[in-house]
């Protein structure tokens, strides 16, 4: 698309007085409230089960064989919770095709426990999964919720339209104590009293962190006792917040737009939210996006044009020292996603250039993104002279590809 003849920015983001694609895909307040209320009930059940395990001396039954062979005292067992994923990034959108797609909330369960070595929790991953599942089962039975076993989380399906994922993490005693001391120095509070405000406090104070190599994610299907792998969702959260701060609100909106496109284009599957968001951020970092804040439509077109090339290379987790790919797809998946991105780029280009018909712009954008694009030709402007839209340059990476442990966050 050498020249844009149409301006559809208002169709994407609108204003307070007009409908827009952005407004249509935002997660409704009622959905947020239902997820939050269920999350609070589930947290209380999990916290109570952990406290009961300590009260009745059951910690050794939760420990690994190696820990029981090496230690006489039971491992520590205290749980904390932290929101992560799309609701934490403020990029959550309502799925396009419900069901089978579902709105979700990701709540990390962090257990303070004893470690045998720097990255070897004394708690067995599989027994941790079992503890959580047994803790929430009576509540789920009473509420009509369904527990689903995932490899990296416990999923509680509230209804056909929404679920909550609980990935499980282990943190060593000394790291927890260091975090608590930092919190007390900053706010005078403990982790218990500040639990509802930890997201805000961590956003304000970068000292409220646990070293990334000391946070271990539980993997269910790995050996007799399960296993643990290094995974720090908070460091990725910090990276995204840095990009949002550097490139402005448009970057966050583009993240929502492309998640909305993904859900429309793929009834099941599709690129993960984190992989898409890293690609979009890299488009801004590499200068692929030249559109300003008043042209979300052009920015969307420019990112769409870069996606097929970005998908062809390792999409690297930006916070890990060892290169780790977020897109370890097979050839069929990769081709499917690239073809969809190419199709999107072509449809958006056709919507924004080569004609001066407002209705045609709306029709073509609805073809690309679905009926959530409002039928409002009056929000589209036609013009005759604008700067040419540069073709995004390929971004080349020579980093090796390594599979990465996944959660459903983002």
C-alpha positions as CSV (number, residue, x, y, z in Angstrom):
1,X,0.0,0.0,0.0
2,X,2.1,3.0,-1.2
3,X,-0.4,5.7,-0.2
4,X,-3.2,5.8,2.3
5,X,-6.4,7.4,0.9
6,X,-8.5,6.7,3.9
7,X,-8.1,7.5,7.6
8,X,-9.9,5.0,9.9
9,X,-8.3,5.9,13.2
10,X,-11.6,6.9,14.8
11,X,-13.1,3.6,13.7
12,X,-10.3,1.8,15.7
13,X,-10.2,3.9,18.8
14,X,-13.1,6.3,18.6
15,X,-13.9,8.8,21.3
16,X,-16.0,9.0,24.4
17,X,-19.1,9.7,22.4
18,X,-18.7,7.2,19.6
19,X,-18.4,3.4,19.2
20,X,-15.2,1.9,18.1
21,X,-13.4,-1.4,17.6
22,X,-11.3,-0.7,20.8
23,X,-14.4,-0.3,22.9
24,X,-16.1,-3.4,21.4
25,X,-13.2,-5.7,22.4
26,X,-12.5,-4.4,25.9
27,X,-13.3,-7.0,28.6
28,X,-16.7,-6.0,30.2
29,X,-16.7,-4.8,33.8
30,X,-19.2,-7.5,34.7
31,X,-16.8,-10.2,33.5
32,X,-14.0,-8.6,35.5
33,X,-16.2,-8.6,38.6
34,X,-17.3,-12.3,38.2
35,X,-13.6,-13.4,37.7
36,X,-12.5,-11.3,40.7
37,X,-15.2,-12.6,43.0
38,X,-14.5,-16.2,42.1
39,X,-10.8,-15.6,42.5
40,X,-11.2,-14.4,46.0
41,X,-13.2,-17.4,47.0
42,X,-10.6,-19.8,45.4
43,X,-7.7,-18.0,47.1
44,X,-9.3,-18.3,50.5
45,X,-9.7,-22.1,50.0
46,X,-6.1,-22.5,48.8
47,X,-4.7,-20.4,51.7
48,X,-6.8,-22.4,54.2
49,X,-5.6,-25.7,52.9
50,X,-1.9,-24.6,53.1
51,X,-2.4,-23.4,56.7
52,X,-4.1,-26.7,57.6
53,X,-1.2,-28.7,56.1
54,X,1.1,-26.8,58.5
55,X,-1.2,-27.0,61.4
56,X,-1.6,-30.8,61.1
57,X,2.1,-31.5,60.3
58,X,1.6,-32.7,56.7
59,X,4.5,-30.8,55.0
60,X,6.8,-33.9,54.8
61,X,4.1,-35.7,52.8
62,X,4.3,-32.9,50.3
63,X,8.1,-33.0,50.0
64,X,10.3,-34.6,47.4
65,X,12.0,-37.9,48.1
66,X,15.4,-36.1,47.9
67,X,14.3,-33.6,50.5
68,X,13.0,-36.3,52.9
69,X,16.3,-38.2,52.6
70,X,18.4,-35.1,53.3
71,X,16.3,-33.2,55.9
72,X,14.7,-33.9,59.3
73,X,12.6,-30.8,59.5
74,X,9.6,-30.3,57.3
75,X,9.7,-27.7,54.4
76,X,8.2,-24.3,54.9
77,X,4.7,-23.9,53.4
78,X,3.2,-20.4,53.1
79,X,1.3,-19.2,50.0
80,X,0.9,-15.8,48.4
81,X,-1.0,-14.7,45.3
82,X,-0.2,-12.3,42.5
83,X,-2.2,-11.3,39.4
84,X,-0.4,-11.8,36.1
85,X,-1.2,-12.0,32.4
86,X,-3.6,-9.8,30.4
87,X,-5.4,-8.3,33.3
88,X,-2.1,-7.4,34.9
89,X,-0.8,-5.9,31.7
90,X,-4.1,-4.1,31.1
91,X,-4.3,-5.7,27.6
92,X,-7.2,-8.1,28.3
93,X,-9.9,-8.3,25.7
94,X,-13.2,-10.1,25.4
95,X,-12.8,-13.2,23.1
96,X,-14.5,-13.0,19.7
97,X,-15.9,-16.5,19.6
98,X,-17.4,-17.6,23.0
99,X,-17.5,-20.5,23.4
100,X,-15.1,-22.3,22.8
101,X,-13.0,-19.2,23.6
102,X,-13.1,-17.9,27.2
103,X,-12.3,-14.8,29.1
104,X,-9.7,-15.6,31.7
105,X,-7.8,-14.4,34.8
106,X,-4.3,-15.6,35.7
107,X,-3.4,-15.7,39.4
108,X,0.0,-17.0,40.3
109,X,0.3,-19.0,43.5
110,X,3.7,-18.4,45.1
111,X,4.7,-20.8,47.9
112,X,7.4,-19.9,50.3
113,X,9.2,-23.2,50.9
114,X,12.6,-24.7,51.8
115,X,15.0,-25.5,48.9
116,X,17.7,-28.2,48.8
117,X,19.8,-26.1,46.4
118,X,19.4,-22.7,44.6
119,X,16.9,-24.1,42.1
120,X,15.6,-27.3,43.8
121,X,12.4,-26.7,45.9
122,X,11.9,-29.2,48.7
123,X,8.2,-29.4,47.7
124,X,7.2,-31.9,45.0
125,X,5.5,-30.2,42.1
126,X,2.9,-32.9,41.7
127,X,1.9,-32.8,45.4
128,X,1.6,-29.1,45.2
129,X,-0.8,-29.5,42.3
130,X,-2.7,-32.1,44.3
131,X,-2.9,-29.8,47.4
132,X,-4.4,-26.9,45.3
133,X,-6.9,-29.1,43.5
134,X,-8.1,-30.8,46.7
135,X,-8.3,-27.4,48.3
136,X,-10.7,-25.9,45.7
137,X,-12.7,-29.1,45.0
138,X,-15.4,-28.6,47.6
139,X,-15.9,-25.0,46.6
140,X,-16.0,-26.0,42.9
141,X,-18.6,-28.7,43.6
142,X,-20.8,-26.2,45.5
143,X,-20.5,-23.6,42.8
144,X,-20.8,-25.9,39.8
145,X,-17.2,-25.0,38.6
146,X,-15.0,-27.5,36.8
147,X,-11.4,-28.3,37.7
148,X,-9.2,-28.9,34.6
149,X,-5.6,-30.2,35.0
150,X,-3.1,-28.3,32.8
151,X,0.6,-29.0,32.6
152,X,1.6,-25.7,34.1
153,X,-1.5,-24.6,36.1
154,X,-4.7,-25.6,37.8
155,X,-7.6,-24.3,35.7
156,X,-11.0,-23.6,37.2
157,X,-13.7,-23.2,34.6
158,X,-16.5,-21.1,36.0
159,X,-18.8,-21.5,33.0
160,X,-18.5,-22.0,29.2
161,X,-17.4,-18.3,28.9
162,X,-14.7,-17.8,31.5
163,X,-12.0,-19.5,33.6
164,X,-9.2,-18.8,36.1
165,X,-5.7,-20.3,35.8
166,X,-3.5,-20.8,38.8
167,X,0.1,-21.4,37.8
168,X,2.2,-22.6,40.8
169,X,5.5,-21.2,41.8
170,X,8.1,-22.0,44.5
171,X,10.2,-19.2,46.2
172,X,13.0,-20.0,48.7
173,X,12.6,-18.9,52.3
174,X,15.5,-16.4,52.3
175,X,14.2,-14.7,49.1
176,X,10.7,-14.3,50.7
177,X,12.3,-12.9,53.8
178,X,14.4,-10.4,51.8
179,X,11.2,-9.3,49.9
180,X,9.3,-8.9,53.2
181,X,12.1,-6.7,54.6
182,X,12.1,-4.5,51.5
183,X,8.3,-4.1,51.8
184,X,8.5,-3.2,55.4
185,X,11.3,-0.6,54.7
186,X,9.2,1.0,52.0
187,X,5.7,0.8,53.4
188,X,5.9,-0.5,57.0
189,X,3.6,-3.4,55.9
190,X,3.9,-7.1,55.8
191,X,3.2,-9.4,52.8
192,X,0.0,-10.4,54.5
193,X,-1.4,-6.9,55.1
194,X,-0.2,-5.5,51.8
195,X,-1.4,-8.5,49.7
196,X,-4.2,-6.7,48.0
197,X,-1.9,-3.8,46.9
198,X,1.2,-5.8,45.9
199,X,0.7,-5.1,42.2
200,X,0.6,-1.4,42.8
201,X,3.5,-1.4,45.2
202,X,5.7,-3.5,42.8
203,X,4.9,-1.1,40.0
204,X,6.1,1.8,42.1
205,X,9.1,0.2,43.7
206,X,11.5,-1.9,41.6
207,X,13.3,-3.0,44.7
208,X,10.3,-5.2,45.5
209,X,11.6,-8.1,43.5
210,X,12.8,-11.7,43.9
211,X,15.8,-12.6,41.7
212,X,14.4,-14.3,38.6
213,X,16.6,-17.4,38.9
214,X,15.0,-18.1,42.3
215,X,11.4,-18.3,41.1
216,X,10.5,-21.8,39.9
217,X,7.4,-22.8,38.0
218,X,5.8,-26.2,38.7
219,X,5.5,-28.6,35.7
220,X,2.9,-31.4,36.2
221,X,3.8,-34.0,33.5
222,X,7.6,-34.4,34.1
223,X,8.8,-37.4,36.0
224,X,7.3,-39.2,39.0
225,X,7.2,-36.1,41.2
226,X,6.8,-33.4,38.5
227,X,9.5,-30.9,38.1
228,X,10.4,-27.2,38.4
229,X,11.7,-24.8,35.8
230,X,12.9,-21.2,36.2
231,X,10.1,-18.7,35.3
232,X,9.6,-15.2,36.5
233,X,6.4,-13.6,35.1
234,X,7.1,-10.4,37.0
235,X,10.3,-9.7,35.1
236,X,8.3,-10.0,31.8
237,X,5.6,-7.7,33.2
238,X,8.3,-5.1,34.0
239,X,9.7,-5.3,30.5
240,X,6.2,-4.7,29.0
241,X,5.5,-1.8,31.3
242,X,8.8,-0.3,30.2
243,X,7.8,-0.6,26.6
244,X,4.3,0.9,27.3
245,X,6.0,3.8,29.1
246,X,8.5,4.4,26.3
247,X,6.1,4.2,23.3
248,X,2.9,5.5,24.8
249,X,-0.7,4.3,25.0
250,X,-0.9,3.3,21.3
251,X,1.4,0.3,22.0
252,X,-1.0,-1.0,24.6
253,X,-4.0,-0.5,22.2
254,X,-2.2,-2.3,19.4
255,X,-1.7,-5.2,21.8
256,X,-5.5,-5.3,22.4
257,X,-6.2,-5.0,18.6
258,X,-4.0,-7.9,17.7
259,X,-5.4,-10.1,20.4
260,X,-8.8,-9.3,19.1
261,X,-7.7,-10.2,15.6
262,X,-6.2,-13.5,16.8
263,X,-9.4,-14.5,18.5
264,X,-11.4,-13.7,15.4
265,X,-9.0,-15.4,13.0
266,X,-8.5,-18.6,15.1
267,X,-11.4,-20.2,16.8
268,X,-8.9,-22.4,18.7
269,X,-5.2,-21.8,19.1
270,X,-3.3,-19.0,17.3
271,X,-0.2,-17.2,18.4
272,X,0.1,-16.7,22.2
273,X,-0.7,-13.3,23.6
274,X,2.9,-12.9,24.9
275,X,4.4,-13.8,21.5
276,X,2.1,-11.3,19.8
277,X,2.9,-8.6,22.3
278,X,6.6,-9.1,22.0
279,X,6.3,-8.8,18.2
280,X,4.3,-5.6,18.5
281,X,6.7,-4.1,21.0
282,X,9.7,-5.0,18.7
283,X,8.0,-3.3,15.8
284,X,8.1,0.0,17.8
285,X,11.6,-0.7,19.1
286,X,12.9,-1.3,15.5
287,X,11.2,1.7,13.9
288,X,8.8,-0.4,11.9
289,X,5.9,1.7,13.2
290,X,6.1,5.2,11.9
291,X,2.4,6.2,12.4
292,X,1.8,8.7,15.2
293,X,-0.8,8.5,18.1
294,X,-3.5,9.9,15.8
295,X,-3.2,7.0,13.3
296,X,-3.9,3.7,15.0
297,X,-5.1,2.3,11.7
298,X,-1.8,2.9,10.0
299,X,0.2,1.5,13.0
300,X,-2.0,-1.6,12.9
301,X,-1.3,-2.0,9.2
302,X,2.5,-1.6,9.7
303,X,2.6,-4.2,12.5
304,X,0.5,-6.6,10.4
305,X,3.0,-6.2,7.5
306,X,5.9,-7.1,9.8
307,X,4.3,-10.1,11.5
308,X,4.9,-12.8,8.8
309,X,8.7,-12.1,8.9
310,X,8.8,-11.9,12.7
311,X,6.9,-15.2,12.9
312,X,9.5,-16.8,10.7
313,X,12.2,-16.2,13.2
314,X,12.6,-17.0,16.9
315,X,10.4,-14.6,18.9
316,X,12.7,-14.4,21.9
317,X,11.7,-14.0,25.5
318,X,13.2,-10.5,26.1
319,X,14.0,-11.0,29.8
320,X,16.0,-14.3,29.7
321,X,19.8,-14.4,29.5
322,X,19.7,-17.7,27.6
323,X,17.8,-17.3,24.3
324,X,14.4,-18.9,24.6
325,X,11.7,-18.8,21.9
326,X,8.1,-18.0,22.5
327,X,7.1,-19.5,19.1
328,X,8.4,-23.0,19.1
329,X,5.7,-23.9,16.6
330,X,5.8,-26.8,14.1
331,X,6.0,-26.0,10.4
332,X,2.2,-26.3,9.9
333,X,1.4,-23.9,12.8
334,X,4.0,-21.4,11.6
335,X,2.6,-21.4,8.0
336,X,-0.9,-21.1,9.3
337,X,-0.1,-18.1,11.4
338,X,2.0,-16.4,8.7
339,X,-0.8,-16.9,6.1
340,X,-3.3,-15.3,8.4
341,X,-1.1,-12.4,9.1
342,X,-0.5,-11.9,5.4
343,X,-4.2,-12.0,4.7
344,X,-4.8,-9.4,7.5
345,X,-2.2,-7.1,6.0
346,X,-3.7,-7.3,2.6
347,X,-7.3,-6.7,3.8
348,X,-6.3,-3.7,6.0
349,X,-4.2,-2.3,3.1
350,X,-7.2,-2.6,0.8
351,X,-9.4,-0.9,3.4
352,X,-7.1,2.1,3.7
353,X,-6.0,2.7,0.1
354,X,-7.0,2.7,-3.5
355,X,-10.4,4.3,-3.1
356,X,-12.3,7.1,-1.4
357,X,-15.4,5.2,-0.2
358,X,-16.0,5.3,3.6
359,X,-18.5,2.4,3.4
360,X,-15.9,0.2,1.6
361,X,-13.3,0.9,4.3
362,X,-15.7,-0.3,7.0
363,X,-16.7,-3.4,5.0
364,X,-13.1,-4.4,4.4
365,X,-12.1,-3.8,8.0
366,X,-15.0,-5.9,9.2
367,X,-13.8,-8.6,6.8
368,X,-10.4,-8.5,8.5
369,X,-11.5,-8.1,12.1
370,X,-15.2,-9.1,12.3
371,X,-18.4,-7.5,13.2
372,X,-16.9,-5.8,16.3
373,X,-15.7,-3.1,13.9
374,X,-18.7,-0.8,14.1
375,X,-20.7,0.0,11.0
376,X,-19.9,3.7,11.2
377,X,-18.7,5.1,7.8
378,X,-19.1,8.6,9.3
379,X,-16.0,7.9,11.5
380,X,-13.8,7.3,8.4
381,X,-12.1,10.3,6.6
382,X,-11.1,10.4,3.0
383,X,-8.1,12.4,1.9
384,X,-5.9,12.7,-1.2
385,X,-2.4,13.6,0.0
386,X,-0.6,11.8,2.8
387,X,3.0,10.6,3.3
388,X,3.8,7.2,1.8
389,X,3.6,4.3,4.2
390,X,7.0,2.7,4.4
391,X,7.3,-1.0,4.0
392,X,8.5,-2.6,7.3
393,X,12.1,-3.9,7.2
394,X,12.8,-7.4,8.2
395,X,14.1,-7.9,11.7
396,X,16.8,-10.4,11.7
397,X,17.9,-12.6,14.7
398,X,20.7,-15.1,14.8
399,X,19.9,-16.3,18.3
400,X,19.5,-20.1,18.7
401,X,16.1,-21.5,19.3
402,X,15.3,-23.2,22.6
403,X,11.9,-24.4,23.8
404,X,10.5,-22.5,26.7
405,X,8.1,-23.5,29.5
406,X,4.7,-22.0,28.8
407,X,1.9,-20.8,31.0
408,X,-1.4,-19.4,29.7
409,X,-0.6,-15.9,30.8
410,X,-1.0,-12.8,28.6
